[in-house]
Amino acid sequence: MATLERVAQPRLRFLAGLVPLACGLLAVLIANIPLALLGGAVPPPLLALVPVYFWCLVRPDLMSPAAALAIGFAEDVLSGGPPGVWTLAFVLTYALVARQRDSFAGLSGAVAVMGFAAAAAFACAIAWFTVAGLALLTAGAHLPPLGPIVSELAMTVLFYVPTALVIGWIHHRLVGASRGDI
């Protein structure tokens, strides 16, 4: 099967550029399906962070800051949290990963999972500090509890490998390894 980028039609090449954004938006939808398998004991993972991280490392030409912003905005809208929290967290995490791309891209195996865990911890920390700042400004001196964000981080890291495998498969089947002559 030919990848979308390698076919001659410019229209299909444009579609290859939309694959990372589509992966992120689909991950947002899947993670925010109102279904609680464990009775709501654990929060849903930030599945949308995986495509932002993956595509920023593998094909930074296709994952732009605007795409990270759109994915974060979709997470904000569908998760029901304060507006802008995940948007800010995803864009700043994108900036961190893009700036340290060589360090993150050189990781493999369990160390690669630790690299993603560090990026996810950064995103969760940004989200927590943003919510804490909003809480201090609006409701007084009550900081949000750390438990929910730590649980969300743990679930996100737990689901990283299966989600990255699916995105890797999509990458190889639909986009291809090289940008070519787009």
BALOBA-1460 file (C-alpha; in Angstrom, 3 decimals):
// residues 182
<rec num="1" residu="m" x="0.000" y="0.000" z="0.000"/>
<rec num="2" residu="a" x="1.421" y="3.372" z="-0.975"/>
<rec num="3" residu="t" x="1.582" y="6.054" z="1.655"/>
<rec num="4" residu="l" x="-0.442" y="9.228" z="1.215"/>
<rec num="5" residu="e" x="2.667" y="11.368" z="0.798"/>
<rec num="6" residu="r" x="4.227" y="9.258" z="-1.896"/>
<rec num="7" residu="v" x="1.288" y="9.289" z="-4.289"/>
<rec num="8" residu="a" x="1.285" y="11.827" z="-7.071"/>
<rec num="9" residu="q" x="-1.973" y="13.649" z="-6.312"/>
<rec num="10" residu="p" x="-1.402" y="16.870" z="-4.342"/>
<rec num="11" residu="r" x="-4.783" y="16.449" z="-2.647"/>
<rec num="12" residu="l" x="-3.668" y="13.204" z="-1.007"/>
<rec num="13" residu="r" x="-0.367" y="14.781" z="0.022"/>
<rec num="14" residu="f" x="-2.340" y="17.467" z="1.825"/>
<rec num="15" residu="l" x="-4.270" y="14.716" z="3.612"/>
<rec num="16" residu="a" x="-0.992" y="13.225" z="4.849"/>
<rec num="17" residu="g" x="-0.293" y="16.538" z="6.554"/>
<rec num="18" residu="l" x="-3.605" y="16.291" z="8.400"/>
<rec num="19" residu="v" x="-2.944" y="12.814" z="9.822"/>
<rec num="20" residu="p" x="-1.176" y="14.050" z="13.021"/>
<rec num="21" residu="l" x="-3.999" y="16.491" z="13.798"/>
<rec num="22" residu="a" x="-6.586" y="13.797" z="13.068"/>
<rec num="23" residu="c" x="-4.737" y="11.351" z="15.368"/>
<rec num="24" residu="g" x="-4.767" y="13.916" z="18.171"/>
<rec num="25" residu="l" x="-8.436" y="14.776" z="17.745"/>
<rec num="26" residu="l" x="-9.400" y="11.100" z="17.586"/>
<rec num="27" residu="a" x="-7.398" y="10.455" z="20.762"/>
<rec num="28" residu="v" x="-9.279" y="13.301" z="22.474"/>
<rec num="29" residu="l" x="-12.591" y="11.740" z="21.463"/>
<rec num="30" residu="i" x="-11.595" y="8.254" z="22.612"/>
<rec num="31" residu="a" x="-10.228" y="9.442" z="25.970"/>
<rec num="32" residu="n" x="-13.311" y="11.508" z="26.718"/>
<rec num="33" residu="i" x="-15.988" y="8.954" z="25.889"/>
<rec num="34" residu="p" x="-18.275" y="9.037" z="28.918"/>
<rec num="35" residu="l" x="-17.602" y="5.446" z="29.908"/>
<rec num="36" residu="a" x="-16.133" y="4.505" z="33.276"/>
<rec num="37" residu="l" x="-14.748" y="0.967" z="33.209"/>
<rec num="38" residu="l" x="-13.466" y="1.171" z="36.780"/>
<rec num="39" residu="g" x="-16.413" y="3.100" z="38.175"/>
<rec num="40" residu="g" x="-14.641" y="6.439" z="37.930"/>
<rec num="41" residu="a" x="-11.879" y="5.338" z="40.323"/>
<rec num="42" residu="v" x="-9.185" y="6.583" z="37.942"/>
<rec num="43" residu="p" x="-9.291" y="9.501" z="35.519"/>
<rec num="44" residu="p" x="-9.015" y="8.929" z="31.782"/>
<rec num="45" residu="p" x="-5.529" y="9.129" z="30.290"/>
<rec num="46" residu="l" x="-4.403" y="12.096" z="28.239"/>
<rec num="47" residu="l" x="-4.306" y="10.041" z="25.062"/>
<rec num="48" residu="a" x="-4.112" y="13.206" z="22.968"/>
<rec num="49" residu="l" x="-0.709" y="14.021" z="24.426"/>
<rec num="50" residu="v" x="0.735" y="10.900" z="22.793"/>
<rec num="51" residu="p" x="0.191" y="12.104" z="19.193"/>
<rec num="52" residu="v" x="1.511" y="15.561" z="20.074"/>
<rec num="53" residu="y" x="4.667" y="13.989" z="21.531"/>
<rec num="54" residu="f" x="5.052" y="11.321" z="18.836"/>
<rec num="55" residu="w" x="4.557" y="13.537" z="15.798"/>
<rec num="56" residu="c" x="6.662" y="16.337" z="17.270"/>
<rec num="57" residu="l" x="9.559" y="13.884" z="17.470"/>
<rec num="58" residu="v" x="9.029" y="11.800" z="14.358"/>
<rec num="59" residu="r" x="7.622" y="14.313" z="11.868"/>
<rec num="60" residu="p" x="7.894" y="17.846" z="13.249"/>
<rec num="61" residu="d" x="7.086" y="19.160" z="9.791"/>
<rec num="62" residu="l" x="3.563" y="17.753" z="10.176"/>
<rec num="63" residu="m" x="2.881" y="18.522" z="13.865"/>
<rec num="64" residu="s" x="2.779" y="22.280" z="14.216"/>
<rec num="65" residu="p" x="2.197" y="24.387" z="17.324"/>
<rec num="66" residu="a" x="-1.206" y="25.255" z="15.831"/>
<rec num="67" residu="a" x="-2.098" y="21.554" z="15.709"/>
<rec num="68" residu="a" x="-1.011" y="21.142" z="19.343"/>
<rec num="69" residu="l" x="-3.159" y="24.156" z="20.214"/>
<rec num="70" residu="a" x="-6.176" y="22.679" z="18.403"/>
<rec num="71" residu="i" x="-5.730" y="19.306" z="20.124"/>
<rec num="72" residu="g" x="-5.377" y="20.982" z="23.517"/>
<rec num="73" residu="f" x="-8.475" y="23.085" z="22.848"/>
<rec num="74" residu="a" x="-10.430" y="19.945" z="21.934"/>
<rec num="75" residu="e" x="-9.239" y="18.338" z="25.191"/>
<rec num="76" residu="d" x="-10.432" y="21.395" z="27.125"/>
<rec num="77" residu="v" x="-13.843" y="21.351" z="25.469"/>
<rec num="78" residu="l" x="-14.476" y="17.615" z="25.801"/>
<rec num="79" residu="s" x="-12.949" y="17.054" z="29.240"/>
<rec num="80" residu="g" x="-15.120" y="19.688" z="30.878"/>
<rec num="81" residu="g" x="-12.317" y="21.320" z="32.842"/>
<rec num="82" residu="p" x="-11.471" y="24.997" z="33.051"/>
<rec num="83" residu="p" x="-10.991" y="26.447" z="29.559"/>
<rec num="84" residu="g" x="-7.445" y="26.849" z="28.341"/>
<rec num="85" residu="v" x="-5.759" y="24.555" z="30.857"/>
<rec num="86" residu="w" x="-4.934" y="21.670" z="28.518"/>
<rec num="87" residu="t" x="-4.454" y="24.027" z="25.595"/>
<rec num="88" residu="l" x="-1.677" y="25.783" z="27.500"/>
<rec num="89" residu="a" x="-0.250" y="22.489" z="28.786"/>
<rec num="90" residu="f" x="-0.150" y="20.883" z="25.324"/>
<rec num="91" residu="v" x="1.400" y="23.917" z="23.619"/>
<rec num="92" residu="l" x="4.084" y="24.310" z="26.304"/>
<rec num="93" residu="t" x="4.800" y="20.569" z="26.230"/>
<rec num="94" residu="y" x="5.071" y="20.753" z="22.447"/>
<rec num="95" residu="a" x="7.554" y="23.618" z="22.848"/>
<rec num="96" residu="l" x="9.598" y="21.622" z="25.376"/>
<rec num="97" residu="v" x="9.698" y="18.504" z="23.202"/>
<rec num="98" residu="a" x="10.479" y="20.496" z="20.058"/>
<rec num="99" residu="r" x="13.316" y="22.299" z="21.828"/>
<rec num="100" residu="q" x="14.748" y="19.038" z="23.201"/>
<rec num="101" residu="r" x="13.892" y="16.945" z="20.123"/>
<rec num="102" residu="d" x="17.376" y="15.462" z="19.742"/>
<rec num="103" residu="s" x="17.415" y="14.309" z="23.361"/>
<rec num="104" residu="f" x="13.933" y="12.779" z="23.246"/>
<rec num="105" residu="a" x="14.291" y="11.253" z="19.758"/>
<rec num="106" residu="g" x="17.454" y="9.397" z="20.766"/>
<rec num="107" residu="l" x="15.639" y="7.413" z="23.450"/>
<rec num="108" residu="s" x="14.542" y="3.806" z="22.987"/>
<rec num="109" residu="g" x="12.893" y="1.056" z="24.975"/>
<rec num="110" residu="a" x="12.034" y="1.734" z="28.605"/>
<rec num="111" residu="v" x="14.018" y="4.971" z="28.526"/>
<rec num="112" residu="a" x="11.717" y="6.217" z="25.741"/>
<rec num="113" residu="v" x="8.745" y="5.598" z="28.016"/>
<rec num="114" residu="m" x="10.558" y="7.583" z="30.708"/>
<rec num="115" residu="g" x="11.074" y="10.400" z="28.203"/>
<rec num="116" residu="f" x="7.356" y="10.472" z="27.489"/>
<rec num="117" residu="a" x="6.657" y="10.268" z="31.222"/>
<rec num="118" residu="a" x="8.812" y="13.361" z="31.746"/>
<rec num="119" residu="a" x="6.935" y="15.231" z="29.008"/>
<rec num="120" residu="a" x="3.578" y="14.082" z="30.429"/>
<rec num="121" residu="a" x="4.662" y="15.115" z="33.937"/>
<rec num="122" residu="f" x="5.527" y="18.532" z="32.546"/>
<rec num="123" residu="a" x="2.075" y="18.811" z="30.914"/>
<rec num="124" residu="c" x="0.327" y="17.701" z="34.106"/>
<rec num="125" residu="a" x="2.395" y="20.124" z="36.190"/>
<rec num="126" residu="i" x="1.474" y="22.991" z="33.852"/>
<rec num="127" residu="a" x="-2.194" y="22.008" z="34.119"/>
<rec num="128" residu="w" x="-2.062" y="21.741" z="37.923"/>
<rec num="129" residu="f" x="-0.282" y="25.081" z="38.357"/>
<rec num="130" residu="t" x="-2.731" y="26.736" z="35.964"/>
<rec num="131" residu="v" x="-5.714" y="25.381" z="37.899"/>
<rec num="132" residu="a" x="-4.025" y="26.317" z="41.182"/>
<rec num="133" residu="g" x="-3.462" y="29.861" z="39.935"/>
<rec num="134" residu="l" x="-7.070" y="30.142" z="38.827"/>
<rec num="135" residu="a" x="-8.266" y="28.761" z="42.160"/>
<rec num="136" residu="l" x="-6.172" y="31.229" z="44.123"/>
<rec num="137" residu="l" x="-7.476" y="34.108" z="42.018"/>
<rec num="138" residu="t" x="-11.133" y="33.161" z="42.177"/>
<rec num="139" residu="a" x="-11.833" y="31.041" z="45.229"/>
<rec num="140" residu="g" x="-9.287" y="32.058" z="47.829"/>
<rec num="141" residu="a" x="-6.261" y="30.181" z="49.079"/>
<rec num="142" residu="h" x="-7.348" y="26.600" z="48.327"/>
<rec num="143" residu="l" x="-4.991" y="24.625" z="46.158"/>
<rec num="144" residu="p" x="-6.416" y="21.757" z="44.097"/>
<rec num="145" residu="p" x="-5.567" y="18.259" z="45.328"/>
<rec num="146" residu="l" x="-2.566" y="16.546" z="43.741"/>
<rec num="147" residu="g" x="-4.134" y="13.071" z="43.686"/>
<rec num="148" residu="p" x="-6.269" y="13.459" z="40.547"/>
<rec num="149" residu="i" x="-3.481" y="14.918" z="38.413"/>
<rec num="150" residu="v" x="-0.999" y="12.274" z="39.596"/>
<rec num="151" residu="s" x="-3.558" y="9.564" z="38.753"/>
<rec num="152" residu="e" x="-4.084" y="11.108" z="35.335"/>
<rec num="153" residu="l" x="-0.320" y="11.156" z="34.792"/>
<rec num="154" residu="a" x="-0.044" y="7.492" z="35.790"/>
<rec num="155" residu="m" x="-2.866" y="6.492" z="33.439"/>
<rec num="156" residu="t" x="-1.331" y="8.525" z="30.612"/>
<rec num="157" residu="v" x="2.062" y="6.827" z="30.993"/>
<rec num="158" residu="l" x="0.370" y="3.422" z="31.293"/>
<rec num="159" residu="f" x="-1.440" y="3.940" z="27.986"/>
<rec num="160" residu="y" x="1.563" y="5.459" z="26.189"/>
<rec num="161" residu="v" x="2.995" y="2.278" z="24.679"/>
<rec num="162" residu="p" x="-0.233" y="0.906" z="23.142"/>
<rec num="163" residu="t" x="-1.214" y="4.340" z="21.853"/>
<rec num="164" residu="a" x="2.255" y="4.997" z="20.417"/>
<rec num="165" residu="l" x="2.186" y="1.600" z="18.678"/>
<rec num="166" residu="v" x="-1.110" y="2.484" z="16.972"/>
<rec num="167" residu="i" x="0.181" y="5.919" z="15.960"/>
<rec num="168" residu="g" x="3.417" y="4.345" z="14.708"/>
<rec num="169" residu="w" x="1.401" y="1.954" z="12.585"/>
<rec num="170" residu="i" x="-0.635" y="4.882" z="11.206"/>
<rec num="171" residu="h" x="2.589" y="6.745" z="10.523"/>
<rec num="172" residu="h" x="4.096" y="3.905" z="8.518"/>
<rec num="173" residu="r" x="0.905" y="2.999" z="6.649"/>
<rec num="174" residu="l" x="-0.447" y="6.449" z="5.820"/>
<rec num="175" residu="v" x="2.305" y="9.041" z="5.973"/>
<rec num="176" residu="g" x="5.659" y="7.385" z="5.424"/>
<rec num="177" residu="a" x="9.087" y="7.953" z="6.866"/>
<rec num="178" residu="s" x="10.249" y="10.816" z="4.690"/>
<rec num="179" residu="r" x="8.594" y="14.037" z="3.713"/>
<rec num="180" residu="g" x="9.530" y="13.635" z="0.067"/>
<rec num="181" residu="d" x="8.737" y="16.458" z="-2.303"/>
<rec num="182" residu="i" x="5.713" y="18.003" z="-0.617"/>
